[in-house]
Amino acid sequence: MSEPLFSSTARLTRPFQLLIGGIIALQIGIAFLVRLFPDDDDDGILLSLIVPGLVLLMCLSILAATTRLTITPNQVKVKTFGIFSTTINREDIQDAWGGKPTGLGAGAGLRIMGNNTTGYLTGGPCIAIKTLDGATTVVSTPRPEEAVTALKSRS
Protein backbone atom coordinates (compact mmCIF):
# COMPACT_ATOMS: atom_id res chain seq x y z
CA MET A 1 0.00 0.00 0.00
CA SER A 2 1.28 3.46 -0.86
CA GLU A 3 1.95 6.27 1.58
CA PRO A 4 -1.14 8.45 2.28
CA LEU A 5 -1.13 11.97 0.81
CA PHE A 6 -3.69 13.01 3.41
CA SER A 7 -5.32 11.41 6.41
CA SER A 8 -7.78 12.80 8.95
CA THR A 9 -10.17 11.66 11.64
CA ALA A 10 -13.33 13.65 12.38
CA ARG A 11 -15.03 13.15 15.73
CA LEU A 12 -18.64 13.91 16.59
CA THR A 13 -19.25 17.66 16.90
CA ARG A 14 -20.35 19.29 20.15
CA PRO A 15 -24.11 19.37 19.29
CA PHE A 16 -24.06 15.61 18.63
CA GLN A 17 -22.16 15.03 21.88
CA LEU A 18 -24.68 17.13 23.81
CA LEU A 19 -27.61 15.27 22.25
CA ILE A 20 -26.13 11.89 23.11
CA GLY A 21 -25.21 13.18 26.58
CA GLY A 22 -28.85 14.20 27.10
CA ILE A 23 -30.05 10.75 26.06
CA ILE A 24 -27.56 9.19 28.48
CA ALA A 25 -28.78 11.44 31.32
CA LEU A 26 -32.39 10.55 30.50
CA GLN A 27 -31.61 6.82 30.58
CA ILE A 28 -29.81 7.14 33.91
CA GLY A 29 -32.82 9.06 35.23
CA ILE A 30 -35.19 6.32 34.07
CA ALA A 31 -33.05 3.61 35.66
CA PHE A 32 -32.89 5.62 38.90
CA LEU A 33 -36.68 6.09 38.98
CA VAL A 34 -37.26 2.39 38.35
CA ARG A 35 -35.04 1.54 41.32
CA LEU A 36 -36.54 4.31 43.47
CA PHE A 37 -40.13 3.21 42.89
CA PRO A 38 -39.95 -0.58 42.55
CA ASP A 39 -42.89 -2.67 41.46
CA ASP A 40 -43.87 -6.09 42.82
CA ASP A 41 -43.00 -7.62 39.44
CA ASP A 42 -39.28 -8.48 39.64
CA ASP A 43 -39.15 -9.35 35.94
CA GLY A 44 -40.53 -5.90 35.07
CA ILE A 45 -37.85 -4.22 37.17
CA LEU A 46 -35.12 -6.23 35.52
CA LEU A 47 -36.45 -5.40 32.04
CA SER A 48 -36.85 -1.74 33.04
CA LEU A 49 -33.15 -1.66 33.91
CA ILE A 50 -31.89 -3.70 30.94
CA VAL A 51 -33.45 -1.44 28.29
CA PRO A 52 -31.88 1.80 29.60
CA GLY A 53 -28.62 -0.10 30.07
CA LEU A 54 -28.60 -1.19 26.44
CA VAL A 55 -29.43 2.34 25.29
CA LEU A 56 -26.55 3.61 27.45
CA LEU A 57 -24.13 1.17 25.83
CA MET A 58 -25.32 2.20 22.38
CA CYS A 59 -24.96 5.90 23.21
CA LEU A 60 -21.46 5.43 24.61
CA SER A 61 -20.40 3.66 21.41
CA ILE A 62 -21.87 6.51 19.35
CA LEU A 63 -19.88 9.05 21.38
CA ALA A 64 -16.70 7.25 20.27
CA ALA A 65 -17.71 7.39 16.58
CA THR A 66 -15.36 8.89 14.00
CA THR A 67 -15.09 9.41 10.27
CA ARG A 68 -11.72 8.54 8.80
CA LEU A 69 -10.59 9.91 5.41
CA THR A 70 -7.43 8.60 3.76
CA ILE A 71 -6.21 9.85 0.38
CA THR A 72 -3.49 7.88 -1.39
CA PRO A 73 -2.11 8.40 -4.90
CA ASN A 74 -4.57 5.78 -6.23
CA GLN A 75 -7.61 5.81 -3.92
CA VAL A 76 -9.77 7.69 -1.46
CA LYS A 77 -10.85 5.55 1.47
CA VAL A 78 -13.63 6.58 3.83
CA LYS A 79 -14.86 4.84 6.96
CA THR A 80 -17.43 6.10 9.45
CA PHE A 81 -18.68 4.65 12.73
CA GLY A 82 -16.21 1.80 12.21
CA ILE A 83 -18.75 0.00 10.04
CA PHE A 84 -19.63 1.94 6.89
CA SER A 85 -16.93 2.43 4.30
CA THR A 86 -16.28 3.15 0.66
CA THR A 87 -13.30 3.36 -1.66
CA ILE A 88 -13.16 5.73 -4.63
CA ASN A 89 -10.50 5.31 -7.31
CA ARG A 90 -8.70 8.61 -7.95
CA GLU A 91 -9.15 8.25 -11.74
CA ASP A 92 -12.95 8.25 -11.18
CA ILE A 93 -12.93 11.65 -9.44
CA GLN A 94 -14.25 14.54 -11.49
CA ASP A 95 -14.06 17.32 -8.86
CA ALA A 96 -13.65 17.99 -5.15
CA TRP A 97 -14.45 20.99 -2.97
CA GLY A 98 -14.95 21.99 0.64
CA GLY A 99 -18.60 21.33 1.40
CA LYS A 100 -21.02 23.19 3.63
CA PRO A 101 -20.46 22.11 7.27
CA THR A 102 -22.99 19.53 8.42
CA GLY A 103 -24.80 19.42 11.73
CA LEU A 104 -27.65 17.70 13.52
CA GLY A 105 -30.00 18.22 10.56
CA ALA A 106 -27.81 16.09 8.27
CA GLY A 107 -27.37 13.40 10.90
CA ALA A 108 -24.31 11.28 11.55
CA GLY A 109 -23.02 8.01 10.14
CA LEU A 110 -23.85 6.80 6.65
CA ARG A 111 -26.44 9.19 5.19
CA ILE A 112 -28.34 9.04 1.91
CA MET A 113 -28.73 12.76 1.29
CA GLY A 114 -30.67 12.90 -2.00
CA ASN A 115 -29.48 14.24 -5.38
CA ASN A 116 -27.27 11.15 -5.78
CA THR A 117 -25.27 12.20 -2.69
CA THR A 118 -24.02 9.90 0.05
CA GLY A 119 -22.59 11.25 3.30
CA TYR A 120 -20.10 9.75 5.72
CA LEU A 121 -20.65 12.22 8.52
CA THR A 122 -19.86 13.08 12.11
CA GLY A 123 -20.79 16.76 11.70
CA GLY A 124 -18.73 19.88 11.10
CA PRO A 125 -16.49 20.72 8.12
CA CYS A 126 -16.52 18.34 5.19
CA ILE A 127 -15.31 17.68 1.67
CA ALA A 128 -17.51 16.83 -1.31
CA ILE A 129 -16.15 14.49 -3.98
CA LYS A 130 -17.94 14.22 -7.33
CA THR A 131 -17.21 11.17 -9.45
CA LEU A 132 -17.49 10.72 -13.21
CA ASP A 133 -20.78 8.82 -12.83
CA GLY A 134 -22.37 11.93 -11.28
CA ALA A 135 -22.44 10.65 -7.69
CA THR A 136 -21.27 12.90 -4.87
CA THR A 137 -19.72 11.67 -1.64
CA VAL A 138 -19.60 14.04 1.34
CA VAL A 139 -17.05 13.22 4.05
CA SER A 140 -16.53 14.91 7.43
CA THR A 141 -12.94 16.08 7.90
CA PRO A 142 -11.50 18.71 10.22
CA ARG A 143 -9.21 19.97 7.41
CA PRO A 144 -11.25 20.15 4.19
CA GLU A 145 -8.88 22.57 2.40
CA GLU A 146 -5.94 20.21 2.86
CA ALA A 147 -8.04 17.27 1.66
CA VAL A 148 -9.07 19.16 -1.51
CA THR A 149 -5.44 20.08 -2.18
CA ALA A 150 -4.35 16.45 -1.75
CA LEU A 151 -7.15 15.26 -4.06
CA LYS A 152 -6.33 17.77 -6.77
CA SER A 153 -2.62 16.96 -6.68
CA ARG A 154 -1.60 14.30 -9.15
CA SER A 155 1.03 12.59 -6.97
C-alpha positions as MATLAB code, in Angstrom:
seq = 'MSEPLFSSTARLTRPFQLLIGGIIALQIGIAFLVRLFPDDDDDGILLSLIVPGLVLLMCLSILAATTRLTITPNQVKVKTFGIFSTTINREDIQDAWGGKPTGLGAGAGLRIMGNNTTGYLTGGPCIAIKTLDGATTVVSTPRPEEAVTALKSRS';
ca = [
       0.000    0.000    0.000;
       1.276    3.455   -0.859;
       1.949    6.273    1.581;
      -1.135    8.453    2.277;
      -1.128   11.970    0.814;
      -3.688   13.013    3.408;
      -5.318   11.414    6.411;
      -7.781   12.797    8.945;
     -10.171   11.663   11.641;
     -13.330   13.654   12.382;
     -15.028   13.154   15.731;
     -18.643   13.914   16.594;
     -19.249   17.657   16.904;
     -20.349   19.289   20.150;
     -24.110   19.366   19.288;
     -24.062   15.614   18.630;
     -22.159   15.033   21.877;
     -24.680   17.130   23.813;
     -27.614   15.274   22.254;
     -26.129   11.887   23.110;
     -25.212   13.176   26.583;
     -28.850   14.200   27.096;
     -30.048   10.754   26.061;
     -27.563    9.188   28.478;
     -28.781   11.441   31.319;
     -32.389   10.551   30.500;
     -31.615    6.822   30.579;
     -29.806    7.142   33.907;
     -32.824    9.055   35.235;
     -35.193    6.317   34.071;
     -33.055    3.605   35.661;
     -32.893    5.621   38.902;
     -36.678    6.089   38.982;
     -37.259    2.387   38.346;
     -35.037    1.539   41.325;
     -36.538    4.314   43.467;
     -40.134    3.210   42.886;
     -39.950   -0.579   42.548;
     -42.891   -2.672   41.463;
     -43.871   -6.085   42.821;
     -43.001   -7.618   39.443;
     -39.278   -8.478   39.638;
     -39.145   -9.353   35.936;
     -40.529   -5.904   35.067;
     -37.851   -4.215   37.174;
     -35.119   -6.228   35.516;
     -36.452   -5.397   32.042;
     -36.851   -1.741   33.039;
     -33.148   -1.663   33.909;
     -31.894   -3.695   30.943;
     -33.451   -1.444   28.286;
     -31.881    1.800   29.601;
     -28.619   -0.100   30.072;
     -28.597   -1.194   26.437;
     -29.433    2.342   25.292;
     -26.548    3.613   27.452;
     -24.130    1.170   25.829;
     -25.317    2.201   22.379;
     -24.962    5.904   23.213;
     -21.461    5.428   24.606;
     -20.398    3.664   21.415;
     -21.874    6.508   19.347;
     -19.875    9.046   21.384;
     -16.701    7.246   20.269;
     -17.712    7.393   16.579;
     -15.362    8.885   14.002;
     -15.090    9.407   10.272;
     -11.716    8.537    8.796;
     -10.589    9.910    5.409;
      -7.427    8.604    3.758;
      -6.215    9.851    0.381;
      -3.486    7.880   -1.391;
      -2.108    8.398   -4.899;
      -4.571    5.777   -6.226;
      -7.610    5.814   -3.923;
      -9.768    7.690   -1.463;
     -10.851    5.550    1.473;
     -13.633    6.576    3.826;
     -14.859    4.842    6.961;
     -17.429    6.101    9.447;
     -18.677    4.653   12.726;
     -16.210    1.797   12.213;
     -18.755   -0.001   10.038;
     -19.631    1.937    6.894;
     -16.927    2.431    4.297;
     -16.276    3.152    0.657;
     -13.298    3.363   -1.658;
     -13.160    5.729   -4.632;
     -10.501    5.309   -7.314;
      -8.700    8.607   -7.949;
      -9.146    8.252  -11.735;
     -12.947    8.251  -11.175;
     -12.928   11.652   -9.439;
     -14.251   14.544  -11.493;
     -14.063   17.320   -8.861;
     -13.654   17.990   -5.146;
     -14.453   20.987   -2.970;
     -14.953   21.988    0.638;
     -18.604   21.331    1.400;
     -21.024   23.192    3.626;
     -20.465   22.111    7.272;
     -22.991   19.535    8.417;
     -24.801   19.419   11.730;
     -27.648   17.696   13.520;
     -29.995   18.218   10.565;
     -27.814   16.094    8.273;
     -27.373   13.403   10.897;
     -24.309   11.278   11.547;
     -23.018    8.014   10.136;
     -23.852    6.797    6.651;
     -26.441    9.191    5.187;
     -28.335    9.036    1.906;
     -28.733   12.762    1.288;
     -30.670   12.905   -1.998;
     -29.479   14.236   -5.379;
     -27.270   11.151   -5.783;
     -25.274   12.196   -2.687;
     -24.018    9.904    0.052;
     -22.590   11.246    3.296;
     -20.102    9.747    5.718;
     -20.653   12.217    8.524;
     -19.857   13.082   12.106;
     -20.787   16.758   11.696;
     -18.725   19.880   11.100;
     -16.491   20.715    8.125;
     -16.516   18.341    5.188;
     -15.311   17.678    1.674;
     -17.507   16.833   -1.314;
     -16.151   14.487   -3.982;
     -17.944   14.218   -7.334;
     -17.212   11.167   -9.454;
     -17.486   10.723  -13.211;
     -20.776    8.819  -12.832;
     -22.374   11.931  -11.282;
     -22.441   10.647   -7.694;
     -21.274   12.898   -4.873;
     -19.719   11.671   -1.636;
     -19.598   14.045    1.335;
     -17.049   13.219    4.047;
     -16.525   14.906    7.426;
     -12.941   16.080    7.895;
     -11.500   18.711   10.224;
      -9.206   19.969    7.414;
     -11.253   20.154    4.186;
      -8.884   22.571    2.400;
      -5.935   20.210    2.855;
      -8.043   17.271    1.658;
      -9.066   19.157   -1.510;
      -5.443   20.080   -2.179;
      -4.353   16.452   -1.750;
      -7.154   15.261   -4.062;
      -6.331   17.774   -6.772;
      -2.619   16.959   -6.680;
      -1.601   14.299   -9.148;
       1.026   12.595   -6.968;
];
